[in-house]
Amino acid sequence: MGYRTWVEINEQALHANVRTMSSLIGPGVRLAAVVKANAYGHGLKETVQVLRAAGVDAFYVDQLEDAFFLRNQHPDILIMHTGHTPNEAIPEAIQKGIHLVIFDGGSCFEIERIAQEKKKKVSIHLKIDTGMSRLGFLPTDVQDFLGQMHRFSHLEVAGLMTHFADADDPTHSDYCTLQLERFEEALAALRERGFDPPLIHAANSAATILYPPTHATLVRVGLALYGLWPSESVEDATRKHSIPCELTPVLSWKTRIIQMKTVPPGTPVGYGRTEIVTRRSRIGILPVGYADGYRRSLSRVGHVLIQGTRCKILGSVCMNLMMVDMSHVPQVEVGSEVTLLGKGGPHLLGARELAKWLGTIEYEVVSTINPSIPRLIR
């Protein structure tokens, strides 16, 4: 079937990135793939299928719907759910053996009640807020919560976790070190109370690459698995310190030309006539727009690749269409393939470049591609 637009997932690149990240953590540390936000826009089902073939058996999600989907597809994997667990979803989460992240004590009472009814144990991971001021127990509250754990006989502390605020900025490694110290203090307090969770995890992609002391027993790798650097600073520091880490982008987003037309100088293009061509121009119409996740703020700024040649976006990106200047591309025709993001022949239009045009980060560029667009493993 022909698609008007599609996303290609490079299977070999994803396997290579798994091998790279695994080589950095050593044999005693488990690699968990972060597949929230539709696997960072790469497609949850397709990405996990490839990751499983690459030997990854632990996954980290934000939505319970994703956790349930993965459990139905892969009965034997470790699934950690980091988001809020609504009371009505607790029975299914328990039944499917999902590891639940706990960031306050209030939710434990309902989880304990339902687990007791089902006569099942629930694996929980305590999240410590060591300096992110996001979800998690404050270090000062950990002791009080641990003092209440005797009430929860059906909850097993399987993990302790935190998240670094700026591990992707090597110039502020002192704050990462401070967070790690706070985390280790919380772990010591847990062990003093008789708990010894097997899954200790703090490292994200940046920390996995740059800070081996953060690896503990499990690392949570997201962006790097998809072949993208958490920041230019992380890439620069990796090169500077000769860390053996090469990442290969996994995603390419493509479409096809659906109409071509040649217009004279002075012709306005698109809504609001925001652009008027200054020369005789050959325009290509593409069936992709902001409803597909190609941001309107790329209007008159962004480029696409046609036959490896950069073509500028003309006028405003529409809801489901956009126009590009193909005047300098030879032998192009209706149906010709267009690369919106990723590899187009020997050339690369990277997520970092799009992020700079948009004034945002690579995470947002890939994760906001419309989930309904087909993901194809190549």
C-alpha positions as CSV (number, residue, x, y, z in Angstrom):
1,M,0.0,0.0,0.0
2,G,1.3,3.5,-0.8
3,Y,1.4,6.0,2.0
4,R,1.1,9.7,1.7
5,T,3.7,10.0,4.5
6,W,5.5,7.4,6.6
7,V,8.3,7.0,9.1
8,E,11.1,4.5,8.5
9,I,12.9,2.8,11.4
10,N,16.4,1.6,10.6
11,E,16.6,-1.8,12.2
12,Q,20.4,-2.1,11.9
13,A,20.9,1.4,13.4
14,L,18.8,0.6,16.4
15,H,20.7,-2.7,17.0
16,A,24.0,-0.8,16.7
17,N,22.9,1.8,19.3
18,V,21.9,-1.0,21.7
19,R,25.4,-2.6,21.3
20,T,27.0,0.8,21.9
21,M,25.1,1.6,25.0
22,S,25.5,-1.9,26.4
23,S,29.3,-1.7,25.9
24,L,29.3,1.5,28.1
25,I,27.6,-0.1,31.1
26,G,29.3,-3.4,31.3
27,P,27.9,-6.9,32.0
28,G,26.7,-6.2,35.6
29,V,24.2,-3.4,34.6
30,R,20.8,-3.9,33.0
31,L,19.8,-1.8,30.1
32,A,16.2,-0.5,30.1
33,A,14.8,1.2,27.0
34,V,12.7,4.3,27.5
35,V,9.8,4.0,25.1
36,K,7.4,6.6,26.3
37,A,5.8,9.1,23.9
38,N,5.3,6.4,21.2
39,A,9.0,5.4,21.6
40,Y,10.1,9.1,21.1
41,G,8.0,9.2,18.0
42,H,9.6,6.1,16.5
43,G,6.5,3.8,17.0
44,L,6.0,1.8,20.2
45,K,5.1,-1.5,18.6
46,E,7.8,-1.5,15.9
47,T,10.6,-0.1,18.1
48,V,10.0,-2.6,20.9
49,Q,9.9,-5.5,18.4
50,V,13.4,-4.5,17.1
51,L,14.7,-3.9,20.7
52,R,13.5,-7.3,21.8
53,A,15.4,-8.9,18.9
54,A,18.4,-6.9,20.0
55,G,18.2,-8.5,23.4
56,V,16.6,-5.7,25.4
57,D,14.2,-7.1,28.0
58,A,13.3,-4.1,30.2
59,F,11.2,-1.1,29.2
60,Y,10.1,2.1,30.8
61,V,6.8,3.8,29.9
62,D,4.8,6.8,31.0
63,Q,1.3,5.6,30.1
64,L,-0.4,2.6,31.5
65,E,-2.1,1.9,28.2
66,D,1.4,1.4,26.7
67,A,2.3,-0.9,29.6
68,F,-0.7,-3.0,29.0
69,F,-0.1,-3.1,25.3
70,L,3.5,-4.2,25.8
71,R,2.5,-6.9,28.3
72,N,0.0,-8.4,25.8
73,Q,2.7,-8.4,23.1
74,H,5.6,-9.5,25.3
75,P,4.6,-11.6,28.4
76,D,8.2,-12.0,29.7
77,I,9.6,-8.5,29.8
78,L,10.1,-6.1,32.7
79,I,7.8,-3.1,32.4
80,M,8.2,-0.1,34.6
81,H,5.4,2.5,34.7
82,T,6.7,5.9,35.8
83,G,3.5,7.9,35.5
84,H,0.4,8.4,37.7
85,T,-1.6,5.2,38.3
86,P,-5.4,6.0,38.4
87,N,-7.2,3.9,41.0
88,E,-9.4,2.3,38.3
89,A,-6.4,1.0,36.5
90,I,-4.7,-0.5,39.5
91,P,-6.4,-4.0,39.2
92,E,-5.2,-4.5,35.6
93,A,-1.7,-3.2,36.4
94,I,-1.4,-5.7,39.3
95,Q,-2.8,-8.5,37.2
96,K,-0.4,-7.9,34.4
97,G,2.7,-7.6,36.7
98,I,3.6,-4.0,35.9
99,H,6.2,-2.5,38.1
100,L,4.7,0.8,39.5
101,V,6.7,3.8,40.3
102,I,5.6,5.4,43.6
103,F,6.3,9.1,44.2
104,D,4.1,9.7,47.3
105,G,2.7,7.6,50.1
106,G,-1.0,8.3,49.4
107,S,-1.3,5.9,46.4
108,C,0.1,3.0,48.4
109,F,-3.1,2.5,50.4
110,E,-5.3,1.8,47.4
111,I,-2.6,-0.4,45.7
112,E,-2.2,-2.4,48.9
113,R,-6.0,-2.9,49.3
114,I,-6.4,-4.2,45.7
115,A,-3.3,-6.3,45.9
116,Q,-4.6,-7.9,49.1
117,E,-8.0,-8.6,47.5
118,K,-6.2,-10.3,44.5
119,K,-3.7,-12.1,46.8
120,K,-0.8,-10.8,44.8
121,K,2.4,-9.0,45.5
122,V,3.1,-5.7,43.6
123,S,6.6,-4.6,42.7
124,I,7.1,-0.9,43.3
125,H,10.0,1.5,42.6
126,L,10.4,4.4,45.0
127,K,11.2,7.7,43.2
128,I,13.3,10.2,45.0
129,D,13.3,13.9,44.1
130,T,17.0,14.7,44.5
131,G,16.9,18.1,42.8
132,M,14.5,18.0,39.8
133,S,11.5,19.3,41.8
134,R,9.3,17.0,39.7
135,L,7.7,13.7,40.8
136,G,9.3,12.0,43.7
137,F,9.7,11.9,47.5
138,L,11.8,14.6,48.9
139,P,14.8,13.2,50.7
140,T,13.5,14.6,54.0
141,D,10.3,12.6,53.6
142,V,11.8,9.2,52.8
143,Q,12.4,8.1,56.4
144,D,8.8,8.9,57.3
145,F,7.5,6.9,54.4
146,L,9.7,3.9,55.2
147,G,8.4,4.0,58.7
148,Q,4.9,3.3,57.2
149,M,6.0,0.4,55.0
150,H,5.0,-2.2,57.5
151,R,1.4,-1.3,56.6
152,F,1.9,-2.5,53.0
153,S,2.5,-6.2,53.3
154,H,1.7,-6.8,49.6
155,L,4.1,-4.2,48.2
156,E,7.6,-5.3,47.4
157,V,10.3,-2.6,47.0
158,A,11.9,-3.8,43.7
159,G,13.6,-0.5,42.9
160,L,14.9,2.9,43.9
161,M,15.2,5.6,41.3
162,T,15.8,9.3,40.7
163,H,16.3,11.5,37.7
164,F,19.1,14.0,36.9
165,A,18.1,17.6,36.1
166,D,21.1,18.5,33.9
167,A,23.3,15.5,33.2
168,D,23.2,16.7,29.6
169,D,25.2,19.8,30.6
170,P,28.8,18.6,31.5
171,T,29.7,22.1,32.6
172,H,27.4,21.5,35.6
173,S,28.6,18.1,36.7
174,D,28.7,19.3,40.3
175,Y,24.9,19.3,40.5
176,C,24.7,15.8,39.0
177,T,27.2,14.7,41.7
178,L,25.1,16.4,44.4
179,Q,22.0,14.6,43.2
180,L,23.9,11.3,43.2
181,E,25.0,11.9,46.8
182,R,21.4,12.5,47.9
183,F,20.3,9.4,46.0
184,E,22.9,7.3,47.7
185,E,21.8,8.7,51.1
186,A,18.2,7.6,50.4
187,L,19.5,4.1,49.3
188,A,21.4,3.8,52.6
189,A,18.3,4.8,54.5
190,L,16.3,2.1,52.7
191,R,18.9,-0.5,53.4
192,E,19.0,0.5,57.1
193,R,15.3,-0.3,57.2
194,G,16.0,-3.8,55.8
195,F,15.1,-3.2,52.2
196,D,17.5,-4.2,49.5
197,P,15.9,-3.5,46.1
198,P,17.7,-5.2,43.1
199,L,16.9,-2.4,40.6
200,I,18.8,0.8,41.5
201,H,18.5,3.3,38.7
202,A,19.3,7.0,38.1
203,A,21.2,7.3,34.8
204,N,19.5,8.6,31.7
205,S,21.2,8.7,28.3
206,A,23.6,11.5,29.2
207,A,24.6,10.0,32.5
208,T,25.0,6.6,30.9
209,I,27.5,8.0,28.5
210,L,29.4,10.5,30.7
211,Y,29.1,9.4,34.3
212,P,29.8,5.7,35.0
213,P,29.4,6.1,38.8
214,T,25.6,6.7,38.2
215,H,25.0,3.3,36.5
216,A,24.1,1.4,39.6
217,T,22.3,-1.8,38.6
218,L,20.1,-0.4,35.7
219,V,20.2,2.5,33.3
220,R,17.3,4.1,31.6
221,V,18.3,5.0,28.0
222,G,16.0,6.9,25.7
223,L,17.3,9.4,23.2
224,A,20.7,7.7,22.7
225,L,19.0,4.4,21.7
226,Y,17.4,6.3,18.9
227,G,20.8,7.6,17.7
228,L,20.4,11.2,18.9
229,W,22.6,13.0,21.3
230,P,21.0,14.5,24.5
231,S,22.8,17.7,23.7
232,E,25.7,19.0,21.7
233,S,27.6,19.4,25.0
234,V,27.3,15.7,25.6
235,E,28.6,14.8,22.1
236,D,31.5,17.3,22.5
237,A,32.5,15.9,25.9
238,T,32.3,12.3,24.5
239,R,34.7,13.2,21.8
240,K,37.0,15.2,24.1
241,H,37.3,12.3,26.5
242,S,37.5,9.6,23.8
243,I,34.5,7.8,25.1
244,P,33.8,5.0,22.6
245,C,30.2,6.0,21.7
246,E,29.0,6.3,18.2
247,L,25.3,6.9,17.7
248,T,23.4,6.3,14.4
249,P,20.0,8.1,13.9
250,V,17.2,5.5,13.6
251,L,14.3,7.5,12.2
252,S,13.6,8.9,8.7
253,W,10.3,10.7,7.9
254,K,9.3,10.7,4.3
255,T,6.5,11.7,1.9
256,R,6.0,12.1,-1.9
257,I,5.3,15.0,-4.3
258,I,1.6,15.0,-5.2
259,Q,1.6,18.0,-7.6
260,M,4.1,20.2,-9.4
261,K,3.6,23.7,-10.9
262,T,5.8,26.4,-12.4
263,V,4.8,30.0,-11.5
264,P,6.2,33.4,-12.7
265,P,8.0,36.0,-10.5
266,G,5.7,37.9,-8.2
267,T,3.4,34.9,-7.5
268,P,2.2,34.6,-3.8
269,V,2.4,31.3,-2.1
270,G,0.1,29.9,0.6
271,Y,-2.2,31.4,3.3
272,G,-1.7,35.0,3.9
273,R,0.5,35.4,0.9
274,T,3.4,35.3,3.4
275,E,5.9,34.6,0.6
276,I,6.1,35.9,-2.9
277,V,8.5,34.3,-5.3
278,T,11.1,36.6,-6.9
279,R,11.9,34.4,-9.9
280,R,10.3,31.8,-12.1
281,S,9.8,28.9,-9.7
282,R,8.9,25.3,-9.8
283,I,6.9,24.4,-6.7
284,G,6.3,21.0,-5.3
285,I,3.2,20.3,-3.2
286,L,3.7,17.8,-0.3
287,P,0.8,16.0,1.5
288,V,2.1,16.8,5.0
289,G,1.4,19.6,7.4
290,Y,1.2,20.6,11.1
291,A,-1.6,18.1,11.8
292,D,1.0,15.4,11.0
293,G,3.5,16.9,13.4
294,Y,5.5,19.0,10.9
295,R,5.4,22.3,12.8
296,R,4.0,25.4,11.3
297,S,6.9,27.4,12.7
298,L,9.1,25.8,10.1
299,S,7.3,27.9,7.5
300,R,9.8,29.7,5.2
301,V,12.6,28.5,7.5
302,G,12.8,24.7,7.1
303,H,14.1,22.6,4.2
304,V,13.4,19.1,2.9
305,L,15.5,16.8,0.8
306,I,14.6,15.8,-2.7
307,Q,17.1,13.6,-4.6
308,G,19.6,14.6,-1.9
309,T,19.1,18.4,-2.6
310,R,17.8,20.8,0.0
311,C,14.6,22.5,-1.0
312,K,13.2,25.4,1.0
313,I,9.7,25.5,2.4
314,L,7.7,28.3,0.7
315,G,4.9,30.2,2.5
316,S,3.1,28.8,5.5
317,V,2.9,25.1,6.4
318,C,-0.8,24.2,6.1
319,M,-2.7,21.6,8.2
320,N,-2.1,18.8,5.7
321,L,0.0,20.3,2.9
322,M,3.1,22.3,2.4
323,M,4.9,23.9,-0.6
324,V,8.6,23.7,-1.4
325,D,10.9,25.3,-4.0
326,M,12.2,22.6,-6.4
327,S,13.5,25.0,-9.0
328,H,17.1,23.7,-8.7
329,V,16.3,20.0,-8.7
330,P,16.6,18.1,-12.0
331,Q,14.4,15.2,-13.2
332,V,11.9,15.5,-10.4
333,E,8.3,14.3,-10.9
334,V,5.1,13.7,-9.2
335,G,5.6,10.7,-6.9
336,S,9.2,11.5,-6.2
337,E,10.3,10.7,-2.7
338,V,10.9,13.6,-0.2
339,T,12.7,13.3,3.1
340,L,11.3,15.6,5.8
341,L,13.7,14.3,8.5
342,G,16.5,11.8,8.6
343,K,18.4,10.1,5.8
344,G,17.7,11.0,2.2
345,G,20.1,9.0,0.0
346,P,23.7,9.8,1.2
347,H,22.5,13.0,2.9
348,L,21.1,13.6,6.4
349,L,18.6,16.2,7.6
350,G,19.0,15.8,11.3
351,A,16.7,16.3,14.2
352,R,19.2,18.7,15.7
353,E,19.0,21.0,12.7
354,L,15.2,21.0,12.8
355,A,15.4,21.7,16.5
356,K,17.6,24.7,15.9
357,W,15.1,26.1,13.3
358,L,12.3,25.6,15.8
359,G,14.2,26.9,18.9
360,T,13.5,23.6,20.7
361,I,15.2,20.3,21.4
362,E,15.5,17.1,19.4
363,Y,13.3,15.2,21.9
364,E,10.3,17.4,20.8
365,V,11.1,17.2,17.1
366,V,10.8,13.4,17.0
367,S,8.2,12.8,19.7
368,T,5.6,15.0,18.2
369,I,5.3,13.2,14.9
370,N,1.7,12.1,14.6
371,P,1.3,8.6,16.0
372,S,-1.2,7.7,13.3
373,I,1.5,7.9,10.6
374,P,2.7,4.4,9.6
375,R,6.0,3.3,11.1
376,L,7.9,0.9,8.8
377,I,10.9,-1.2,9.8
378,R,13.6,-1.1,7.2
